[in-house]
Amino acid sequence: MKTKAIFFALFVLNFLYSQKIKFTSIEKQNTIEGILIINKSGEYITKTDINGEVDKNLIEDKFYILSHPTLNTDTLFVDKISNNEYKVHQIKEMKIPEIVINNSTKDYIISRGFFNSYVTNNGEFNIYIDGIIEYVFDRKTNNLKDSNVIEYRSFYVEDAKEKTNRKEASTFVFDNLVKLPNLSFFEEIKNNNEKITKKYNETSDESIFQFSASKLTDKELKFLGYAFTDVQRLEIVNCKGENAKINNILNFSDTNSIKIKHKSEQDFSKIITISNYYPKEIIYKNKDELSKGVKFKRDISNFKTNYWQNEAISSVFEFLSSKFKENFKQSKNVN
């Protein structure tokens, strides 16, 4: 009898802690992947997965701030969650890139658009960059040949080194972990990687491809006085139609996380790196027409235009920048 009671208790606990909250569009009746969820203190909590869901046990406060390029709703009120579902207004369209040259015979197809990448430590921003980037694909093989940053700006934590305590991982600034979006994920889709899952929505005629992996989920790796655990990776590409093609990408996101602590600390700090890409146009070029972008260095900005005023990136930046701390500054523009 005692054994049955224990198994029942474990079952109940597993049910409670494995529940999900689903985010659904009122207009389209579909779930929404990639919604950022941030608490009232400006700390990144999580984002919705390929099924538009998040773990319910992460939602502990009364309300949260939401951010997504297509959303009009900007607040999650926990008391309005019904049957583990939260409905939001999705009034903005993610448009597929404009085809500049149709039926081209040129050698390379280039996807050009906006990106942002950032790193958080326990939800606090360590670095934030955004800009314009282009990806060069070989038209014959569809393989990614190169990527070029056209212009960008970088925001960093001022006086970071002075405030770092090597025995407190929560004080570390992991700006060196920031990375640009990497569309080599497309090659994995093309090669039918069995670890990639696909979800097609007939109503919106959109497909979501997702790759996820995890390591050290139930153990620790100890090195030089630090412990590492719970390594997670999630790559998602959203496309128009049933197939993933370079010229029908709607957006791409790559999220990585790891927990770290010093041997003297009780609790782990969670480090998260996120990079997103939003295509704007498709261009065709021959090899002699290809050009190089600027050299990316995370500690400077390098831009000539006010590209961030474009709606595709301004709404996301305005939202995220409102969560920056006072010591979060823009790096000097070298142009």
C-alpha positions in Angstrom: 0.0 0.0 0.0 2.8 2.3 0.9 4.6 1.6 -2.4 1.4 2.4 -4.4 1.1 5.7 -2.5 4.7 6.6 -3.4 4.2 5.9 -7.1 1.0 7.9 -7.1 2.7 10.8 -5.5 5.5 10.7 -8.1 3.0 10.5 -10.9 1.2 13.6 -9.5 4.4 15.5 -9.1 5.5 14.6 -12.6 2.2 15.8 -14.0 2.3 19.1 -12.2 5.9 19.9 -13.1 5.7 18.8 -16.8 2.6 20.9 -17.7 3.0 23.4 -20.5 1.4 26.7 -21.3 0.4 27.2 -24.9 0.4 30.6 -26.6 -2.3 30.8 -29.4 -3.0 33.5 -31.9 -6.6 34.9 -31.6 -6.6 35.8 -35.3 -5.0 32.7 -36.9 -5.9 30.1 -34.2 -2.3 28.7 -34.5 0.4 28.5 -31.8 3.3 30.9 -31.9 6.9 29.9 -31.7 9.7 32.2 -30.4 7.8 34.5 -28.1 10.3 36.0 -25.6 9.0 36.0 -22.0 10.7 38.6 -19.6 9.8 39.3 -16.0 9.1 42.8 -14.6 12.7 43.2 -13.6 13.8 42.8 -17.2 15.2 39.3 -16.8 14.9 36.8 -19.7 12.9 33.8 -18.5 12.3 31.6 -21.6 10.7 31.6 -25.1 8.0 29.4 -26.7 9.1 26.3 -28.5 8.1 24.8 -31.8 4.7 24.0 -30.4 4.2 27.5 -29.0 4.7 26.2 -25.4 6.7 26.9 -22.3 7.1 25.0 -19.1 4.4 26.0 -16.6 6.8 25.8 -13.6 8.8 28.7 -15.0 5.8 31.1 -14.7 5.7 32.1 -11.1 4.9 35.9 -11.1 1.6 37.6 -11.7 2.6 39.0 -15.1 5.3 39.0 -17.7 6.4 41.0 -20.7 6.1 39.4 -24.1 8.0 40.2 -27.3 7.6 38.8 -30.8 7.9 40.5 -34.2 4.2 39.7 -35.0 2.6 40.4 -31.7 0.3 43.3 -30.6 -0.2 41.8 -27.2 2.8 42.7 -24.9 1.8 41.4 -21.5 1.1 37.9 -20.1 -1.4 38.1 -17.2 -1.1 34.8 -15.4 -4.6 34.9 -14.0 -5.9 35.0 -17.6 -4.4 31.7 -18.6 -7.3 29.3 -19.2 -6.9 25.5 -19.6 -3.1 26.0 -19.9 -3.6 28.3 -22.9 -3.0 32.0 -23.3 -4.4 33.8 -26.3 -2.6 36.8 -27.9 -3.3 39.2 -30.7 -1.1 38.5 -33.7 -1.7 41.3 -36.1 1.6 41.8 -37.8 2.6 39.7 -40.8 6.1 38.1 -41.2 6.6 38.8 -44.9 8.7 36.5 -47.1 11.7 38.3 -48.7 11.1 40.3 -51.9 12.6 38.6 -55.0 14.8 41.3 -56.6 15.7 39.3 -59.7 13.3 36.6 -61.0 14.4 33.5 -62.9 18.0 34.4 -62.5 20.8 32.2 -63.9 23.4 33.7 -61.6 25.6 31.5 -59.5 24.7 32.6 -56.0 21.5 33.3 -54.1 21.9 35.8 -51.3 19.5 36.2 -48.3 19.9 39.6 -46.8 18.2 40.9 -43.7 18.4 42.0 -40.0 19.8 40.1 -37.1 20.2 40.5 -33.4 22.2 38.4 -30.9 22.6 38.7 -27.1 23.9 37.0 -24.0 22.2 37.0 -20.6 23.5 35.9 -17.2 20.6 35.0 -14.9 18.4 37.1 -17.2 20.6 40.2 -17.2 22.0 41.4 -20.5 25.8 40.9 -20.9 25.9 42.1 -24.5 23.5 43.0 -27.3 24.2 43.4 -31.0 22.0 44.0 -34.0 22.6 44.8 -37.7 22.3 43.8 -41.3 23.8 40.5 -42.5 23.7 38.5 -45.7 24.2 34.8 -46.4 25.6 33.6 -49.7 24.4 30.2 -50.9 25.6 28.2 -53.9 22.5 27.8 -56.2 23.7 24.4 -57.5 24.2 22.8 -54.1 22.2 25.1 -51.9 25.1 25.0 -49.5 26.0 28.0 -47.4 29.3 29.5 -48.8 29.7 32.6 -46.8 28.1 35.2 -44.5 28.9 38.9 -44.4 28.0 41.5 -41.8 27.1 44.7 -43.7 26.8 47.0 -40.6 26.0 46.6 -36.9 26.0 48.2 -33.5 27.0 46.7 -30.2 26.0 47.3 -26.6 28.1 46.3 -23.7 28.3 46.3 -19.8 30.3 49.3 -18.7 33.0 48.6 -16.0 32.3 44.9 -16.3 35.8 43.7 -15.2 35.7 45.9 -12.1 32.5 44.3 -10.9 33.4 40.7 -11.6 34.0 38.4 -8.7 35.6 35.1 -9.9 33.9 33.2 -7.0 30.4 34.5 -8.0 29.4 33.3 -11.5 26.4 35.6 -11.4 28.8 38.6 -11.7 30.5 37.3 -14.8 30.0 39.1 -18.1 30.0 36.5 -20.9 30.1 38.9 -23.8 32.7 36.7 -25.6 29.9 34.0 -26.1 27.9 36.2 -28.4 27.7 34.8 -31.9 26.0 35.6 -35.2 23.1 33.6 -36.6 24.4 30.6 -38.5 22.3 29.4 -41.4 24.2 26.2 -41.9 21.2 24.7 -40.2 19.6 24.7 -43.6 22.1 22.1 -44.8 20.9 19.8 -42.0 17.3 20.2 -43.1 18.3 19.5 -46.7 20.2 16.3 -45.6 17.1 15.1 -43.8 18.7 15.0 -40.4 16.5 12.7 -38.3 17.0 14.8 -35.3 15.1 17.7 -36.9 11.4 17.8 -36.4 8.9 19.5 -38.7 5.5 21.0 -38.0 3.3 22.3 -40.9 0.3 24.5 -40.3 -2.2 24.3 -43.2 -4.1 27.4 -42.0 -1.1 29.7 -42.2 0.7 27.7 -44.8 3.9 27.8 -42.7 6.4 25.2 -41.6 8.6 25.1 -38.5 11.8 23.0 -38.5 13.4 22.4 -35.1 16.6 20.9 -33.8 17.2 20.4 -30.1 19.9 18.7 -28.1 21.0 18.5 -24.4 23.9 17.3 -22.3 24.8 17.1 -18.6 21.1 17.2 -17.7 21.5 15.0 -14.7 25.2 15.4 -13.8 27.9 18.0 -13.4 31.2 18.6 -15.2 33.8 20.1 -12.8 36.8 22.0 -14.2 39.2 24.5 -12.6 37.0 25.1 -9.5 33.7 25.5 -11.5 30.8 23.2 -12.1 28.8 23.1 -15.4 25.5 21.4 -16.0 22.3 21.4 -18.1 23.6 22.3 -21.5 20.8 23.0 -24.0 20.6 23.9 -27.7 17.6 24.8 -29.8 17.6 25.9 -33.4 14.4 26.8 -35.2 13.6 28.0 -38.7 10.2 29.2 -39.8 9.4 29.0 -43.5 6.5 29.8 -45.8 5.0 26.7 -47.4 5.8 23.0 -46.7 9.5 23.0 -47.6 12.5 24.8 -46.3 13.9 27.0 -49.1 16.3 29.9 -48.9 13.9 32.3 -50.5 11.0 31.5 -48.2 12.6 31.8 -44.8 10.4 33.9 -42.4 12.8 33.9 -39.5 15.6 31.8 -37.8 16.6 31.5 -34.2 19.4 29.8 -32.3 19.3 29.5 -28.5 22.0 27.9 -26.3 22.1 27.7 -22.5 24.3 26.3 -19.7 24.4 26.5 -15.9 27.6 27.4 -14.1 28.7 28.0 -10.5 31.9 28.3 -8.5 32.6 25.5 -6.1 32.0 27.8 -3.2 28.5 28.8 -4.5 25.2 27.2 -3.6 23.2 28.0 -6.7 23.9 27.9 -10.4 23.8 30.9 -12.7 22.1 30.3 -16.1 23.9 31.7 -19.2 21.8 32.0 -22.3 22.9 33.0 -25.8 20.3 33.9 -28.4 20.7 34.9 -32.1 17.8 35.7 -34.5 17.7 36.4 -38.2 14.8 38.2 -40.1 15.2 38.1 -44.0 14.3 41.2 -45.9 15.3 40.5 -49.5 16.7 37.9 -51.9 19.4 38.8 -54.4 21.2 36.9 -57.1 24.9 37.5 -58.0 27.8 35.9 -59.8 31.1 35.3 -58.2 32.7 38.5 -59.5 29.8 40.5 -58.1 30.2 39.3 -54.5 31.4 41.8 -52.0 32.8 41.5 -48.4 31.2 43.1 -45.5 32.8 44.7 -42.4 34.9 42.8 -39.9 32.8 41.9 -36.9 34.3 42.9 -33.5 32.0 42.7 -30.5 33.6 45.6 -28.7 32.8 48.2 -31.4 29.9 49.4 -33.6 30.3 49.8 -37.3 27.4 51.3 -39.2 26.7 54.1 -41.8 22.9 54.1 -41.8 20.1 54.2 -39.3 19.0 50.6 -40.2 17.5 50.1 -36.8 14.6 52.4 -37.7 13.2 49.7 -39.9 10.1 48.2 -38.3 11.4 44.7 -38.6 14.1 45.4 -36.0 12.9 48.6 -34.2 10.1 47.0 -32.2 12.3 44.2 -30.9 15.1 46.6 -30.0 12.7 49.0 -28.3 11.4 46.2 -26.2 14.7 44.7 -25.2 16.5 48.0 -24.7 13.9 49.0 -22.1 15.3 46.1 -20.0 18.9 47.3 -20.3 20.6 48.3 -17.0 22.0 51.8 -16.6 25.6 50.6 -17.2 24.6 49.1 -20.6 26.2 51.4 -23.2 26.5 51.4 -27.0 30.1 50.8 -28.3 31.8 53.6 -30.2 30.9 53.6 -33.9 34.1 53.4 -36.0 32.5 55.0 -39.0 
